[in-house]
Amino acid sequence: MKIGKGVEWAVHACAVLALLPDEAALPGEALADFLDVPQPYLAKQLQALSRAGLVRAQRGAAGGYQLARAASAISLWDITAAVEGTAPSFRCTEIRRNGPCGATPAECRKPCDIAAAFARAEANYRAELAAVPLAQMVAGATRTASEDRKRLISQWIGEAVSLRS
């Protein structure tokens, strides 16, 4: 299972948005600048997050992005699903039916052990990510950041938001 960098960028973007004061919004360009990622690519991730109801986009002079619900109500799975979709990573093609010794349709009524194992693993993966709220990620980052970095982030957010207020 490969997780694209868009998921990483989206989680970090949501973590920054979680730091905003109430009712404040952060322009997408500023968010891309903060993360030092290409703005057009981050815009795609933000659109996906918006479609999923995880962020809100505000237009106009005071426009930008903000979380659509509390960071404690957004999980890593919510963000992953918004960016990468919910289709299973493993898609059984019933290869066991192929070849000169292929299984009969009757033998394929139930998923094979291979497909069942991948389905269990994916269910566990999704459940693990669903159990991790964004707020926990923000708290961890806050705990490990130096006081200087926290001050810089707070100052940067204040300046980026005040430009649009």
N, C-alpha and C positions, 0 to 999 in steps of 0.2 A: 504494500500500500504506500503510495507516494503522495505526500501532501505538498501542494504547490506553494510557491512563495507568496502568492496572493493571500493565502490564509494567514500566514505570518504577518503580512502587512496589515491585513484587516484586523487581526487581534491587537496589534500595536496601535493602530488608529483608534480602535474602540477604547483601549486603555487610556490614551491621551484624552479622548472625549469624556471619559469618566472623571477626569480631573477638573473639568470646566465648572465654573460657578453655575448655579441654577439659572435657567433661561438664557445662558450665553451660548453662542454658536461659534464654530471655528471654520473659516473658509477652507475649502479643499486644498487650495494652493498653499496655504500656510501649513496645513497638516502634512502635505507632501514635503514641504521644505523642512519641517521638524524631523520627519523620518528619513529625509534625504533619499527619497524614491521618486521615480518619474511621475509627475502629476497626472498625465493621461491614464497611466496604468492604475494608479491609486483611485482615480475617478471611477473606473470600472468596478473596483472592489466596493467603493462607497455606494454605487448604484445598486449592486447586489445586496448590500446590507440594508439599503433603503427599501428595496422591493420585499425583503424579508421582514420588514417592520422593526429592525434593530436600531436604525438611525433615522433621524428626520432631517430633511434638507429644507432650509429656509432660504427664500429668494430675497433679493433686494440689498440695500446698503448694509443692513445688519444681518445679512444672510450667512449661511454656512451650515455646518453639520453639528448635530448634538445627538446624544443617545435618545432613543425613543422610549426606553424604560430604564429602570434602575440597573446598575451594573450587577447587582446581586441577582437579577432576574434574567441575565443573559449568560448562556453557557458557552464554553468553547465549541460544543457541538452545534449550537445555534449559528455561530459565526462560520464554522467549517461548512455546514450544510448550505448556508446562504451563498458562499463563494464557490463551492465545488459541486453543489447539488446533493441529492439524497440517493442517487442510484447506487446500488451495491458495487463495491470494488471488484468483487469476483462475480463473473457471470458464467454460469454453467451452460455449456453448449452441448451437453449430453454426448461427449466424445466417446463414451462407452458404447454407443450404438454403432460406431464406425468400424470399418475393417471386416476381415473375413470371419471374425469371431464376435461380432457386435452383439450387444444385449438386445433382447426383444423388447417391444413396448411394455409388455407385462412386467419385465424385470426393471423397468425404469419408472414405475408408478411413484416410487418414493425417491427422494434425492439420494445419491450415493454418499458414502462416508466422506469422500473428498469435498463435495459441495456442502454437506452438513457441517464439516469442520470449519470451512471458510465462513459459513453463515454464522456459526457460534462466535468465531473470532471477531467478525465484524460487529456483531451485536454487543460483544464485550467492549470493543473499541469505542463504539458510539456511546455506550452507557458510561464509560470512564470519562469521555469528554463532556457528556451531559451533566456529570456530577461536579464539574469544575466551573464555578461561576467566575465571570470576568472580574468581579470585585476581589476575589481571592488573588488573581493575577496582579491586580493593581496594588493590593496590600503587600504582596511579596516584593514587587518592584520598589515600592515606597520604603519598605523595611531595609532593603539592601543598598539603596542609593545613598550617596554621601550627602551631608547637609549642604555642601556647595552645589551639588547637582540638583537637589530639591529646590534650592533657592533660584537657580538658573531656570529651571522648568517653570516654576511659579511666575517668575518675572516674564519669561517668554510668553506664557499663556496670557498674562495680563496685558501685554503689549499687543499680541495678535488679536485678542478679543476686543480690546479697546479701539483698535483701528476700525472695527465694524460697528461699534455701539453708537 
